[in-house]
Amino acid sequence: MKQSAIGIFDSGIGGLTVAHAIKQQLPNENLIYFGDTQHLPYGEKSETSINLFSKKITSFLIQKNCKAIVIACNSAASVANETVVQVAKNVPVFNVIDPIVNYINEKYKNSAANIGIIGTKATIQSKNYEKKITALNSKLNVSSLQTPLLAPMIEEGFFNENISNTIIKKYLGDKKLKDIDELILACTHYPLIKDEISNYYQSKNANKKTVDIIDSVNIIAKYISENIKNKNIKNKSENKFYVSNYTKSFDESAKLFFKENIFLEEKNLFID
């Protein structure tokens, strides 16, 4: 009998960073990944569109007999979490926001701190992080900044060079992020530029205050793997990777995000 899988989806291939981290935590698990490359980036889409795309993808993953759904996209998690839960019904749903909120709460308890967040327009405009973080600890001051150029920049492979460093410096130098203690990378693409972000804060031109950059992907993967184990639904099988619009550049980038050779299969869910 074919074993069920953990279904993971994102607006593109950034969620492969989460998929890879989950695979490291649960090496015997079967993963089914869907990257909606036809509609990326979700951060620039309306709430109605994000909900529609998330609904169709979740239905596809449920049809594939997935035993758990992971919304590996901050924009979708911010806007369409309830939609995914409704479509998934009794299948557990995990997102990339709650594990980070829990981590911040555990780290600071009832103490004060300045938390910075960078992400897409949809993620930042939803104020989901701020609401959840301050609901658990009112002493935390949360400042958010839209960084819409980062995800497409990373998708196109423009990082670790002058162009990316200039964009990163411009964003991180914004007054909204002044005097922060922590920086949440609220997009699954951003781990690929974590070193560049670290270099900014270590540079002579940056604020000398130490800023901790939260390794969101590993925190998320650990949270999900612990819950999978607790629900006693772990197993062993194969992995499948789908995109809504296949291109050679996405195929090449996917290997970089997942850190292994994978085969992408095109599956267009959006043809009427």
Buried (B, 14 or more C-beta within 10 A) or exposed (E): EEBBBBBBBBBBBBBBBBBBBBBEBBEEBBBBBBBBBBBBBBBBBEBEBBBBBBBBBBBBBBEBBBBBBBBBBBBBBBBBBEBBBEBBEEBBBBBBBBBBBBBBBEBBEEEEBBBBBBBBBBBBBBBBBBEBBBEBBEEBBBBBBBBBBBBBBBBEBBBEEEEBBEBBBEBBEBEEBEEBBBBBBBBBBBBBBBEBBEBBBEEEEBBEEEBEBBBBBBBBBBBBBEBBEEEEBBBEBEBBBBBBBBEEEBBEBBBEBBEEEBEBEEBEBEEE
